[in-house]
Structure formats: structure tokens, C-alpha cells
């Protein structure tokens, strides 16, 4: 996949300061491509927004295919978003590498300064998630 000029990082939190710092990712499935200490971003704006929604207070268990080159609706298995707002950060792609190769997920092992920050209403983006029954 050719590196896009811009990438997107979704978060339930407003950035304190001006830099996104690398941190250890949490992946319940322990996928090696999602457990690096880095700044994670997506080439898919919808995926970054969905990830922010899944990370909000109230969502207890959820899933999102972050590797696919096409956005697939995120699934919430337990809980529901209680937050009113999320944040979308537009990032320069220079320090990012696609992990795994050819996917929509990108990681920077260096701090990243967002080019743009947007506060989005969660209710305007709930169409990106669906409530699903958890498989036992």
C-alpha cells in the first residue's frame, strides 16, 4: 500500500499539549501488529472515528478490524458509548509504517504533532458502530 500523506488518530480524549506520544497498545487478541509501543493511526478516517467511539466510557467490550483496507462497521458487544464527544487528529505520515504491511493500520515509534484536531459529536457517528451479541 502506498503511504498516504495524511493519517487519522481517534481518541476519546482531548490532547494535552501538542504532541501524541508513543504508548503501549492494548490488544485483547495479542496480535503482534497491535502491541507495539507507538502512536497508532489509520489511513481510513471512519476507522479512526470508530476506534475513538470504542474507547469511550461505557463501552466494555468491542471489536474493530483495523487491518482491512476497507472500513467495516465496528462491533460493540457489551456496553454503549456514554461520551458526548470524541477527538479526531489528522497526522502527517512521515514517521509512520504500515503494520502489518499492506494494511490500513499505521504506527509511528516517534512522537507525532497533529496537523489538525477536531471535536466530534459521538451521536453523529454512531452509524459506524453496531450493537452485537457476544459469542460465548
N, CA, C and O atoms as CSV, one atom per row, in Angstrom:
chain,resi,resn,atom,element,x,y,z
A,1,UNK,N,N,0.839,-1.180,0.000
A,1,UNK,CA,C,0.000,0.000,0.000
A,1,UNK,C,C,0.883,1.242,0.000
A,1,UNK,O,O,1.800,1.349,0.814
A,2,UNK,N,N,0.618,2.166,-0.892
A,2,UNK,CA,C,1.371,3.417,-0.948
A,2,UNK,C,C,1.049,4.254,0.285
A,2,UNK,O,O,-0.107,4.346,0.699
A,3,UNK,N,N,2.077,4.859,0.866
A,3,UNK,CA,C,1.877,5.652,2.068
A,3,UNK,C,C,1.056,6.902,1.753
A,3,UNK,O,O,1.431,7.695,0.889
A,4,UNK,N,N,-0.078,7.075,2.466
A,4,UNK,CA,C,-0.870,8.296,2.251
A,4,UNK,C,C,-0.159,9.499,2.878
A,4,UNK,O,O,0.692,9.332,3.750
A,5,UNK,N,N,-0.504,10.699,2.438
A,5,UNK,CA,C,0.097,11.910,3.010
A,5,UNK,C,C,-0.406,12.168,4.418
A,5,UNK,O,O,0.325,12.667,5.274
A,6,UNK,N,N,-1.691,11.813,4.649
A,6,UNK,CA,C,-2.314,12.062,5.947
A,6,UNK,C,C,-2.842,10.769,6.541
A,6,UNK,O,O,-3.277,9.868,5.823
A,7,UNK,N,N,-2.797,10.692,7.867
A,7,UNK,CA,C,-3.357,9.573,8.604
A,7,UNK,C,C,-4.264,10.143,9.700
A,7,UNK,O,O,-4.247,11.343,9.974
A,8,UNK,N,N,-5.051,9.264,10.320
A,8,UNK,CA,C,-6.030,9.714,11.305
A,8,UNK,C,C,-5.908,8.912,12.592
A,8,UNK,O,O,-5.745,7.692,12.577
A,9,UNK,N,N,-5.992,9.629,13.702
A,9,UNK,CA,C,-5.935,9.017,15.028
A,9,UNK,C,C,-7.172,9.462,15.791
A,9,UNK,O,O,-7.403,10.658,15.964
A,10,UNK,N,N,-7.965,8.505,16.246
A,10,UNK,CA,C,-9.160,8.820,17.016
A,10,UNK,C,C,-8.918,8.585,18.490
A,10,UNK,O,O,-8.216,7.648,18.869
A,11,UNK,N,N,-9.500,9.436,19.325
A,11,UNK,CA,C,-9.313,9.319,20.764
A,11,UNK,C,C,-10.548,9.836,21.506
A,11,UNK,O,O,-11.231,10.742,21.027
A,12,UNK,N,N,-10.827,9.263,22.661
A,12,UNK,CA,C,-11.900,9.825,23.472
A,12,UNK,C,C,-11.431,11.060,24.257
A,12,UNK,O,O,-12.229,11.729,24.914
A,13,UNK,N,N,-10.141,11.347,24.179
A,13,UNK,CA,C,-9.559,12.428,24.971
A,13,UNK,C,C,-9.023,13.588,24.130
A,13,UNK,O,O,-8.476,13.396,23.044
A,14,UNK,N,N,-9.195,14.780,24.660
A,14,UNK,CA,C,-8.587,15.965,24.061
A,14,UNK,C,C,-7.095,15.926,24.408
A,14,UNK,O,O,-6.716,15.669,25.551
A,15,UNK,N,N,-6.281,16.178,23.427
A,15,UNK,CA,C,-4.832,16.138,23.604
A,15,UNK,C,C,-4.384,17.202,24.606
A,15,UNK,O,O,-4.773,18.367,24.518
A,16,UNK,N,N,-3.560,16.772,25.555
A,16,UNK,CA,C,-2.945,17.717,26.495
A,16,UNK,C,C,-1.577,18.042,25.927
A,16,UNK,O,O,-0.735,17.155,25.788
A,17,UNK,N,N,-1.350,19.291,25.602
A,17,UNK,CA,C,-0.111,19.668,24.934
A,17,UNK,C,C,-0.304,19.629,23.426
A,17,UNK,O,O,-1.425,19.759,22.933
A,18,UNK,N,N,0.789,19.451,22.697
A,18,UNK,CA,C,0.713,19.499,21.228
A,18,UNK,C,C,1.245,18.242,20.546
A,18,UNK,O,O,1.331,18.194,19.319
A,19,UNK,N,N,1.602,17.219,21.332
A,19,UNK,CA,C,2.252,16.031,20.782
A,19,UNK,C,C,1.517,14.758,21.222
A,19,UNK,O,O,1.140,14.615,22.385
A,20,UNK,N,N,1.323,13.842,20.275
A,20,UNK,CA,C,0.872,12.493,20.607
A,20,UNK,C,C,2.124,11.668,20.881
A,20,UNK,O,O,3.014,11.581,20.036
A,21,UNK,N,N,2.188,11.067,22.056
A,21,UNK,CA,C,3.371,10.301,22.441
A,21,UNK,C,C,3.130,8.809,22.266
A,21,UNK,O,O,2.020,8.327,22.491
A,22,UNK,N,N,4.169,8.074,21.864
A,22,UNK,CA,C,4.034,6.620,21.739
A,22,UNK,C,C,3.649,5.995,23.078
A,22,UNK,O,O,4.168,6.375,24.128
A,23,UNK,N,N,2.730,5.029,23.021
A,23,UNK,CA,C,2.384,4.291,24.229
A,23,UNK,C,C,2.088,2.850,23.847
A,23,UNK,O,O,1.811,2.546,22.687
A,24,UNK,N,N,2.149,1.981,24.821
A,24,UNK,CA,C,1.895,0.553,24.603
A,24,UNK,C,C,0.419,0.362,24.306
A,24,UNK,O,O,-0.445,0.785,25.074
A,25,UNK,N,N,0.147,-0.276,23.192
A,25,UNK,CA,C,-1.237,-0.536,22.794
A,25,UNK,C,C,-1.777,-1.741,23.550
A,25,UNK,O,O,-1.029,-2.627,23.964
A,26,UNK,N,N,-3.094,-1.752,23.720
A,26,UNK,CA,C,-3.764,-2.891,24.346
A,26,UNK,C,C,-4.535,-3.631,23.267
A,26,UNK,O,O,-5.387,-3.051,22.594
A,27,UNK,N,N,-4.237,-4.899,23.106
A,27,UNK,CA,C,-4.946,-5.726,22.138
A,27,UNK,C,C,-5.302,-7.021,22.848
A,27,UNK,O,O,-4.428,-7.827,23.170
A,28,UNK,N,N,-6.597,-7.213,23.090
A,28,UNK,CA,C,-7.041,-8.402,23.811
A,28,UNK,C,C,-6.706,-9.684,23.078
A,28,UNK,O,O,-6.573,-10.738,23.701
A,29,UNK,N,N,-6.569,-9.612,21.758
A,29,UNK,CA,C,-6.236,-10.801,20.978
A,29,UNK,C,C,-4.725,-11.006,20.867
A,29,UNK,O,O,-4.276,-11.996,20.290
A,30,UNK,N,N,-3.949,-10.090,21.410
A,30,UNK,CA,C,-2.484,-10.175,21.425
A,30,UNK,C,C,-1.882,-10.280,20.026
A,30,UNK,O,O,-0.890,-10.982,19.829
A,31,UNK,N,N,-2.474,-9.590,19.060
A,31,UNK,CA,C,-1.948,-9.569,17.700
A,31,UNK,C,C,-0.642,-8.793,17.718
A,31,UNK,O,O,-0.620,-7.644,18.159
A,32,UNK,N,N,0.441,-9.388,17.252
A,32,UNK,CA,C,1.770,-8.755,17.307
A,32,UNK,C,C,1.819,-7.405,16.604
A,32,UNK,O,O,2.616,-6.546,16.980
A,33,UNK,N,N,0.985,-7.206,15.596
A,33,UNK,CA,C,0.976,-5.935,14.867
A,33,UNK,C,C,0.261,-4.836,15.638
A,33,UNK,O,O,0.274,-3.676,15.225
A,34,UNK,N,N,-0.364,-5.194,16.757
A,34,UNK,CA,C,-1.122,-4.211,17.536
A,34,UNK,C,C,-0.633,-4.093,18.972
A,34,UNK,O,O,-1.369,-3.617,19.836
A,35,UNK,N,N,0.583,-4.514,19.236
A,35,UNK,CA,C,1.092,-4.433,20.607
A,35,UNK,C,C,2.405,-3.648,20.711
A,35,UNK,O,O,3.115,-3.753,21.711
A,36,UNK,N,N,2.718,-2.873,19.693
A,36,UNK,CA,C,3.928,-2.047,19.725
A,36,UNK,C,C,3.717,-0.847,20.642
A,36,UNK,O,O,2.585,-0.440,20.903
A,37,UNK,N,N,4.819,-0.290,21.123
A,37,UNK,CA,C,4.751,0.997,21.812
A,37,UNK,C,C,4.886,2.044,20.717
A,37,UNK,O,O,5.971,2.233,20.167
A,38,UNK,N,N,3.790,2.724,20.397
A,38,UNK,CA,C,3.807,3.679,19.303
A,38,UNK,C,C,2.570,4.545,19.289
A,38,UNK,O,O,1.697,4.427,20.148
A,39,UNK,N,N,2.507,5.411,18.308
A,39,UNK,CA,C,1.311,6.201,18.025
A,39,UNK,C,C,0.613,5.465,16.889
A,39,UNK,O,O,1.183,5.300,15.810
A,40,UNK,N,N,-0.611,5.026,17.128
A,40,UNK,CA,C,-1.372,4.284,16.121
A,40,UNK,C,C,-2.265,5.221,15.337
A,40,UNK,O,O,-2.832,6.165,15.885
A,41,UNK,N,N,-2.383,4.951,14.050
A,41,UNK,CA,C,-3.228,5.761,13.182
A,41,UNK,C,C,-3.785,4.870,12.078
A,41,UNK,O,O,-3.349,3.733,11.893
A,42,UNK,N,N,-4.747,5.406,11.357
A,42,UNK,CA,C,-5.350,4.668,10.248
A,42,UNK,C,C,-5.384,5.541,9.009
A,42,UNK,O,O,-5.487,6.765,9.088
A,43,UNK,N,N,-5.295,4.890,7.874
A,43,UNK,CA,C,-5.478,5.619,6.618
A,43,UNK,C,C,-6.967,5.800,6.342
A,43,UNK,O,O,-7.349,6.522,5.421
A,44,UNK,N,N,-7.809,5.139,7.146
A,44,UNK,CA,C,-9.268,5.232,6.998
A,44,UNK,C,C,-9.845,6.123,8.096
A,44,UNK,O,O,-9.817,5.769,9.274
A,45,UNK,N,N,-10.359,7.260,7.703
A,45,UNK,CA,C,-10.907,8.221,8.663
A,45,UNK,C,C,-12.030,7.591,9.503
A,45,UNK,O,O,-12.092,7.795,10.715
A,46,UNK,N,N,-12.907,6.832,8.852
A,46,UNK,CA,C,-14.015,6.194,9.567
A,46,UNK,C,C,-13.510,5.225,10.636
A,46,UNK,O,O,-14.092,5.141,11.718
A,47,UNK,N,N,-12.439,4.498,10.343
A,47,UNK,CA,C,-11.887,3.547,11.311
A,47,UNK,C,C,-11.336,4.278,12.535
A,47,UNK,O,O,-11.506,3.815,13.663
A,48,UNK,N,N,-10.680,5.414,12.318
A,48,UNK,CA,C,-10.146,6.195,13.440
A,48,UNK,C,C,-11.284,6.738,14.308
A,48,UNK,O,O,-11.184,6.743,15.535
A,49,UNK,N,N,-12.350,7.189,13.675
A,49,UNK,CA,C,-13.513,7.693,14.422
A,49,UNK,C,C,-14.154,6.550,15.210
A,49,UNK,O,O,-14.483,6.711,16.385
A,50,UNK,N,N,-14.331,5.395,14.563
A,50,UNK,CA,C,-14.914,4.239,15.243
A,50,UNK,C,C,-14.048,3.805,16.424
A,50,UNK,O,O,-14.576,3.471,17.485
A,51,UNK,N,N,-12.739,3.805,16.256
A,51,UNK,CA,C,-11.836,3.427,17.340
A,51,UNK,C,C,-11.995,4.368,18.535
A,51,UNK,O,O,-11.966,3.929,19.684
A,52,UNK,N,N,-12.160,5.642,18.263
A,52,UNK,CA,C,-12.376,6.607,19.346
A,52,UNK,C,C,-13.670,6.289,20.085
A,52,UNK,O,O,-13.709,6.328,21.315
A,53,UNK,N,N,-14.726,5.976,19.344
A,53,UNK,CA,C,-16.008,5.639,19.962
A,53,UNK,C,C,-15.864,4.386,20.830
A,53,UNK,O,O,-16.377,4.343,21.949
A,54,UNK,N,N,-15.173,3.375,20.320
A,54,UNK,CA,C,-14.993,2.136,21.076
A,54,UNK,C,C,-14.175,2.336,22.350
A,54,UNK,O,O,-14.254,1.530,23.277
A,55,UNK,N,N,-13.397,3.402,22.392
A,55,UNK,CA,C,-12.528,3.678,23.537
A,55,UNK,C,C,-13.181,4.570,24.586
A,55,UNK,O,O,-12.562,4.891,25.600
A,56,UNK,N,N,-14.428,4.971,24.348
A,56,UNK,CA,C,-15.099,5.876,25.281
A,56,UNK,C,C,-15.618,5.136,26.508
A,56,UNK,O,O,-15.750,3.912,26.522
A,57,UNK,N,N,-15.906,5.926,27.528
A,57,UNK,CA,C,-16.528,5.412,28.739
A,57,UNK,C,C,-17.871,4.787,28.366
A,57,UNK,O,O,-18.621,5.333,27.557
A,58,UNK,N,N,-18.156,3.650,28.959
A,58,UNK,CA,C,-19.416,2.966,28.694
A,58,UNK,C,C,-19.270,1.756,27.794
A,58,UNK,O,O,-20.067,0.822,27.886
A,59,UNK,N,N,-18.266,1.750,26.925
A,59,UNK,CA,C,-18.033,0.596,26.048
A,59,UNK,C,C,-17.123,-0.365,26.812
A,59,UNK,O,O,-15.982,-0.039,27.139
A,60,UNK,N,N,-17.660,-1.565,27.089
A,60,UNK,CA,C,-16.919,-2.520,27.911
A,60,UNK,C,C,-16.174,-3.566,27.093
A,60,UNK,O,O,-15.093,-4.011,27.479
A,61,UNK,N,N,-16.753,-3.955,25.965
A,61,UNK,CA,C,-16.115,-4.965,25.115
A,61,UNK,C,C,-16.538,-4.701,23.681
A,61,UNK,O,O,-17.730,-4.624,23.382
A,62,UNK,N,N,-15.548,-4.560,22.786
A,62,UNK,CA,C,-15.850,-4.193,21.399
A,62,UNK,C,C,-14.760,-4.693,20.473
A,62,UNK,O,O,-13.696,-5.122,20.922
A,63,UNK,N,N,-15.033,-4.633,19.168
A,63,UNK,CA,C,-14.057,-5.070,18.182
A,63,UNK,C,C,-14.112,-4.228,16.920
A,63,UNK,O,O,-15.156,-3.687,16.555
A,64,UNK,N,N,-12.959,-4.127,16.258
A,64,UNK,CA,C,-12.843,-3.373,15.010
A,64,UNK,C,C,-11.714,-3.980,14.192
A,64,UNK,O,O,-10.624,-4.222,14.711
A,65,UNK,N,N,-11.972,-4.222,12.930
A,65,UNK,CA,C,-10.934,-4.723,12.029
A,65,UNK,C,C,-10.082,-3.533,11.597
A,65,UNK,O,O,-10.466,-2.782,10.701
A,66,UNK,N,N,-8.931,-3.365,12.232
A,66,UNK,CA,C,-8.060,-2.224,11.928
A,66,UNK,C,C,-7.096,-2.510,10.785
A,66,UNK,O,O,-6.396,-1.610,10.322
A,67,UNK,N,N,-7.056,-3.763,10.326
A,67,UNK,CA,C,-6.096,-4.136,9.301
A,67,UNK,C,C,-6.633,-4.009,7.881
A,67,UNK,O,O,-5.866,-3.774,6.947
A,68,UNK,N,N,-7.924,-4.161,7.714
A,68,UNK,CA,C,-8.535,-4.147,6.387
A,68,UNK,C,C,-8.324,-2.805,5.691
A,68,UNK,O,O,-8.279,-1.759,6.339
A,69,UNK,N,N,-8.197,-2.849,4.375
A,69,UNK,CA,C,-8.035,-1.626,3.583
A,69,UNK,C,C,-9.375,-0.921,3.366
A,69,UNK,O,O,-9.413,0.218,2.900
A,70,UNK,N,N,-10.482,-1.609,3.709
A,70,UNK,CA,C,-11.811,-1.027,3.588
A,70,UNK,C,C,-12.456,-1.013,4.968
A,70,UNK,O,O,-12.306,-1.964,5.736
A,71,UNK,N,N,-13.162,0.047,5.280
A,71,UNK,CA,C,-13.792,0.159,6.584
A,71,UNK,C,C,-14.936,-0.843,6.732
A,71,UNK,O,O,-15.776,-0.993,5.845
A,72,UNK,N,N,-14.941,-1.517,7.869
A,72,UNK,CA,C,-16.038,-2.407,8.245
A,72,UNK,C,C,-16.578,-1.900,9.577
A,72,UNK,O,O,-15.811,-1.574,10.482
A,73,UNK,N,N,-17.874,-1.838,9.687
A,73,UNK,CA,C,-18.520,-1.317,10.895
A,73,UNK,C,C,-17.940,-1.989,12.144
A,73,UNK,O,O,-17.721,-3.200,12.167
A,74,UNK,N,N,-17.697,-1.184,13.174
A,74,UNK,CA,C,-17.193,-1.691,14.450
A,74,UNK,C,C,-18.325,-2.346,15.229
A,74,UNK,O,O,-19.491,-1.983,15.067
A,75,UNK,N,N,-17.980,-3.309,16.072
A,75,UNK,CA,C,-18.984,-4.029,16.845
A,75,UNK,C,C,-18.811,-3.732,18.333
A,75,UNK,O,O,-17.699,-3.761,18.862
A,76,UNK,N,N,-19.932,-3.446,18.996
A,76,UNK,CA,C,-19.942,-3.287,20.445
A,76,UNK,C,C,-20.722,-4.471,21.012
A,76,UNK,O,O,-21.901,-4.655,20.711
A,77,UNK,N,N,-20.042,-5.273,21.841
A,77,UNK,CA,C,-20.645,-6.478,22.403
A,77,UNK,C,C,-21.188,-6.259,23.813
A,77,UNK,O,O,-22.121,-6.937,24.242
A,78,UNK,N,N,-20.599,-5.314,24.519
A,78,UNK,CA,C,-21.011,-5.073,25.896
A,78,UNK,C,C,-20.887,-3.584,26.196
A,78,UNK,O,O,-19.831,-2.987,25.988
A,79,UNK,N,N,-21.972,-2.989,26.686
A,79,UNK,CA,C,-21.984,-1.567,26.987
A,79,UNK,C,C,-22.392,-0.735,25.781
A,79,UNK,O,O,-22.761,-1.266,24.734
A,80,UNK,N,N,-22.318,0.577,25.950
A,80,UNK,CA,C,-22.638,1.528,24.885
A,80,UNK,C,C,-21.965,2.849,25.216
A,80,UNK,O,O,-21.830,3.174,26.396
A,81,UNK,N,N,-21.532,3.633,24.217
A,81,UNK,CA,C,-20.813,4.887,24.491
A,81,UNK,C,C,-21.635,5.860,25.350
A,81,UNK,O,O,-22.808,6.117,25.081
A,82,UNK,N,N,-20.984,6.388,26.382
A,82,UNK,CA,C,-21.626,7.384,27.241
A,82,UNK,C,C,-21.094,8.786,26.966
A,82,UNK,O,O,-21.686,9.774,27.401
A,83,UNK,N,N,-19.991,8.875,26.253
A,83,UNK,CA,C,-19.369,10.175,25.976
A,83,UNK,C,C,-20.193,10.972,24.969
A,83,UNK,O,O,-20.867,10.403,24.110
A,84,UNK,N,N,-20.129,12.277,25.085
A,84,UNK,CA,C,-20.805,13.156,24.123
A,84,UNK,C,C,-19.879,13.495,22.954
A,84,UNK,O,O,-20.339,13.729,21.836
A,85,UNK,N,N,-18.563,13.519,23.223
A,85,UNK,CA,C,-17.602,13.934,22.207
A,85,UNK,C,C,-16.409,12.987,22.140
A,85,UNK,O,O,-16.049,12.338,23.122
A,86,UNK,N,N,-15.813,12.928,20.963
A,86,UNK,CA,C,-14.536,12.254,20.729
A,86,UNK,C,C,-13.658,13.236,19.953
A,86,UNK,O,O,-14.109,14.312,19.562
A,87,UNK,N,N,-12.414,12.855,19.739
A,87,UNK,CA,C,-11.474,13.726,19.034
A,87,UNK,C,C,-10.823,12.974,17.881
A,87,UNK,O,O,-10.424,11.816,18.008
A,88,UNK,N,N,-10.729,13.668,16.761
A,88,UNK,CA,C,-10.071,13.112,15.581
A,88,UNK,C,C,-8.868,13.985,15.273
A,88,UNK,O,O,-8.988,15.199,15.110
A,89,UNK,N,N,-7.701,13.347,15.194
A,89,UNK,CA,C,-6.456,14.054,14.910
A,89,UNK,C,C,-5.964,13.664,13.523
A,89,UNK,O,O,-5.852,12.480,13.205
A,90,UNK,N,N,-5.675,14.660,12.708
A,90,UNK,CA,C,-5.100,14.435,11.388
A,90,UNK,C,C,-3.591,14.558,11.538
A,90,UNK,O,O,-3.084,15.545,12.070
A,91,UNK,N,N,-2.880,13.536,11.059
A,91,UNK,CA,C,-1.437,13.449,11.290
A,91,UNK,C,C,-0.646,13.398,9.996
A,91,UNK,O,O,-1.123,12.870,8.992
A,92,UNK,N,N,0.576,13.950,10.019
A,92,UNK,CA,C,1.466,13.757,8.872
A,92,UNK,C,C,1.973,12.315,8.909
A,92,UNK,O,O,2.165,11.758,9.990
A,93,UNK,N,N,2.188,11.715,7.765
A,93,UNK,CA,C,2.528,10.286,7.729
A,93,UNK,C,C,4.032,9.984,7.729
A,93,UNK,O,O,4.415,8.814,7.734
A,94,UNK,N,N,4.879,10.994,7.723
A,94,UNK,CA,C,6.315,10.779,7.523
A,94,UNK,C,C,6.938,9.709,8.407
A,94,UNK,O,O,7.733,8.908,7.917
A,95,UNK,N,N,6.603,9.669,9.698
A,95,UNK,CA,C,7.279,8.748,10.615
A,95,UNK,C,C,6.531,7.420,10.789
A,95,UNK,O,O,6.924,6.603,11.621
A,96,UNK,N,N,5.468,7.194,10.022
A,96,UNK,CA,C,4.634,6.003,10.183
A,96,UNK,C,C,5.024,4.872,9.233
A,96,UNK,O,O,5.502,5.098,8.121
A,97,UNK,N,N,4.803,3.645,9.714
A,97,UNK,CA,C,4.996,2.428,8.931
A,97,UNK,C,C,3.713,1.613,9.023
A,97,UNK,O,O,3.112,1.521,10.093
A,98,UNK,N,N,3.288,1.020,7.903
A,98,UNK,CA,C,2.088,0.188,7.958
A,98,UNK,C,C,2.433,-1.143,8.618
A,98,UNK,O,O,3.346,-1.851,8.193
A,99,UNK,N,N,1.686,-1.461,9.660
A,99,UNK,CA,C,1.895,-2.692,10.417
A,99,UNK,C,C,0.543,-3.302,10.686
A,99,UNK,O,O,-0.245,-2.704,11.418
A,100,UNK,N,N,0.228,-4.463,10.135
A,100,UNK,CA,C,1.064,-5.236,9.225
A,100,UNK,C,C,1.141,-4.604,7.842
A,100,UNK,O,O,0.289,-3.801,7.464
A,101,UNK,N,N,2.149,-4.970,7.113
A,101,UNK,CA,C,2.397,-4.424,5.776
A,101,UNK,C,C,1.150,-4.577,4.894
A,101,UNK,O,O,0.528,-5.638,4.848
A,102,UNK,N,N,0.808,-3.497,4.205
A,102,UNK,CA,C,-0.326,-3.517,3.292
A,102,UNK,C,C,-1.671,-3.263,3.956
A,102,UNK,O,O,-2.708,-3.332,3.296
A,103,UNK,N,N,-1.669,-2.968,5.261
A,103,UNK,CA,C,-2.926,-2.747,5.977
A,103,UNK,C,C,-3.243,-1.253,6.094
A,103,UNK,O,O,-2.465,-0.402,5.663
A,104,UNK,N,N,-4.394,-0.958,6.683
A,104,UNK,CA,C,-4.790,0.433,6.913
A,104,UNK,C,C,-4.278,0.940,8.256
A,104,UNK,O,O,-4.442,2.116,8.579
A,105,UNK,N,N,-3.653,0.048,9.047
A,105,UNK,CA,C,-3.113,0.439,10.349
A,105,UNK,C,C,-1.659,0.876,10.199
A,105,UNK,O,O,-0.857,0.202,9.554
A,106,UNK,N,N,-1.340,2.008,10.804
A,106,UNK,CA,C,-0.001,2.584,10.729
A,106,UNK,C,C,0.492,2.890,12.133
A,106,UNK,O,O,-0.298,3.229,13.015
A,107,UNK,N,N,1.807,2.768,12.343
A,107,UNK,CA,C,2.396,3.011,13.647
A,107,UNK,C,C,3.627,3.894,13.496
A,107,UNK,O,O,4.454,3.691,12.607
A,108,UNK,N,N,3.733,4.881,14.385
A,108,UNK,CA,C,4.942,5.699,14.479
A,108,UNK,C,C,5.572,5.410,15.833
A,108,UNK,O,O,4.887,5.424,16.856
A,109,UNK,N,N,6.861,5.153,15.842
A,109,UNK,CA,C,7.560,4.894,17.095
A,109,UNK,C,C,8.124,6.187,17.681
A,109,UNK,O,O,8.801,6.180,18.709
A,110,UNK,N,N,7.831,7.284,17.007
A,110,UNK,CA,C,8.264,8.612,17.457
A,110,UNK,C,C,7.034,9.447,17.813
A,110,UNK,O,O,5.942,9.175,17.314
A,111,UNK,N,N,7.196,10.458,18.667
A,111,UNK,CA,C,6.079,11.367,18.941
A,111,UNK,C,C,5.628,12.054,17.649
A,111,UNK,O,O,6.426,12.266,16.737
A,112,UNK,N,N,4.346,12.396,17.585
A,112,UNK,CA,C,3.769,12.994,16.382
A,112,UNK,C,C,2.982,14.249,16.764
A,112,UNK,O,O,2.209,14.241,17.722
A,113,UNK,N,N,3.189,15.324,16.004
A,113,UNK,CA,C,2.441,16.560,16.209
A,113,UNK,C,C,1.277,16.586,15.209
A,113,UNK,O,O,1.498,16.637,13.999
A,114,UNK,N,N,0.040,16.551,15.718
A,114,UNK,CA,C,-1.113,16.598,14.807
A,114,UNK,C,C,-1.150,17.888,13.994
A,114,UNK,O,O,-0.766,18.956,14.471
A,115,UNK,N,N,-1.622,17.761,12.754
A,115,UNK,CA,C,-1.799,18.923,11.894
A,115,UNK,C,C,-3.141,19.598,12.178
A,115,UNK,O,O,-3.315,20.798,11.969
A,116,UNK,N,N,-4.091,18.779,12.664
A,116,UNK,CA,C,-5.442,19.275,12.890
A,116,UNK,C,C,-6.089,18.437,13.989
A,116,UNK,O,O,-5.843,17.235,14.087
A,117,UNK,N,N,-6.910,19.072,14.808
A,117,UNK,CA,C,-7.681,18.377,15.842
A,117,UNK,C,C,-9.139,18.797,15.699
A,117,UNK,O,O,-9.449,19.982,15.577
A,118,UNK,N,N,-10.028,17.807,15.715
A,118,UNK,CA,C,-11.460,18.088,15.598
A,118,UNK,C,C,-12.206,17.427,16.751
A,118,UNK,O,O,-11.932,16.281,17.105
A,119,UNK,N,N,-13.149,18.160,17.329
A,119,UNK,CA,C,-14.043,17.589,18.335
A,119,UNK,C,C,-15.317,17.176,17.613
A,119,UNK,O,O,-15.967,17.999,16.967
A,120,UNK,N,N,-15.673,15.902,17.724
A,120,UNK,CA,C,-16.823,15.361,17.014
A,120,UNK,C,C,-17.870,14.886,18.007
A,120,UNK,O,O,-17.536,14.363,19.070
A,121,UNK,N,N,-19.145,15.070,17.655
A,121,UNK,CA,C,-20.237,14.560,18.479
A,121,UNK,C,C,-20.374,13.063,18.239
A,121,UNK,O,O,-20.511,12.624,17.097
A,122,UNK,N,N,-20.338,12.289,19.297
A,122,UNK,CA,C,-20.458,10.837,19.191
A,122,UNK,C,C,-21.748,10.468,18.465
A,122,UNK,O,O,-21.743,9.590,17.602
A,123,UNK,N,N,-22.847,11.126,18.804
A,123,UNK,CA,C,-24.145,10.774,18.203
A,123,UNK,C,C,-24.161,10.909,16.681
A,123,UNK,O,O,-24.943,10.239,16.006
A,124,UNK,N,N,-23.305,11.770,16.142
A,124,UNK,CA,C,-23.246,11.940,14.683
A,124,UNK,C,C,-22.523,10.797,13.969
A,124,UNK,O,O,-22.578,10.693,12.744
A,125,UNK,N,N,-21.848,9.944,14.737
A,125,UNK,CA,C,-21.046,8.879,14.134
A,125,UNK,C,C,-21.423,7.479,14.621
A,125,UNK,O,O,-20.692,6.520,14.370
A,126,UNK,N,N,-22.541,7.356,15.305
A,126,UNK,CA,C,-22.958,6.043,15.797
A,126,UNK,C,C,-23.290,5.071,14.664
A,126,UNK,O,O,-23.363,3.863,14.885
A,127,UNK,N,N,-23.492,5.594,13.453
A,127,UNK,CA,C,-23.723,4.707,12.304
A,127,UNK,C,C,-22.470,3.880,11.952
A,127,UNK,O,O,-22.550,2.948,11.151
A,128,UNK,N,N,-21.329,4.219,12.544
A,128,UNK,CA,C,-20.089,3.484,12.290
A,128,UNK,C,C,-19.928,2.272,13.214
A,128,UNK,O,O,-18.993,1.486,13.058
A,129,UNK,N,N,-20.847,2.128,14.175
A,129,UNK,CA,C,-20.785,1.013,15.112
A,129,UNK,C,C,-22.126,0.289,15.151
A,129,UNK,O,O,-23.160,0.854,14.795
A,130,UNK,N,N,-22.096,-0.960,15.584
A,130,UNK,CA,C,-23.349,-1.708,15.745
A,130,UNK,C,C,-23.295,-2.487,17.061
A,130,UNK,O,O,-22.227,-2.899,17.514
A,131,UNK,N,N,-24.447,-2.673,17.647
A,131,UNK,CA,C,-24.567,-3.462,18.868
A,131,UNK,C,C,-24.722,-4.918,18.449
A,131,UNK,O,O,-25.628,-5.250,17.684
A,132,UNK,N,N,-23.850,-5.782,18.941
A,132,UNK,CA,C,-23.856,-7.186,18.553
A,132,UNK,C,C,-23.915,-8.068,19.796
A,132,UNK,O,O,-23.536,-7.649,20.889
A,133,UNK,N,N,-24.396,-9.293,19.612
A,133,UNK,CA,C,-24.395,-10.260,20.690
A,133,UNK,C,C,-23.000,-10.870,20.779
A,133,UNK,O,O,-22.382,-11.204,19.768
A,134,UNK,N,N,-22.536,-11.003,21.976
A,134,UNK,CA,C,-21.201,-11.570,22.212
A,134,UNK,C,C,-21.261,-13.089,22.068
A,134,UNK,O,O,-22.116,-13.743,22.664
A,135,UNK,N,N,-20.354,-13.637,21.281
A,135,UNK,CA,C,-20.279,-15.084,21.126
A,135,UNK,C,C,-19.668,-15.691,22.379
A,135,UNK,O,O,-18.721,-15.148,22.948
A,136,UNK,N,N,-20.207,-16.800,22.794
A,136,UNK,CA,C,-19.702,-17.443,24.021
A,136,UNK,C,C,-18.751,-18.550,23.712
A,136,UNK,O,O,-18.235,-19.194,24.625
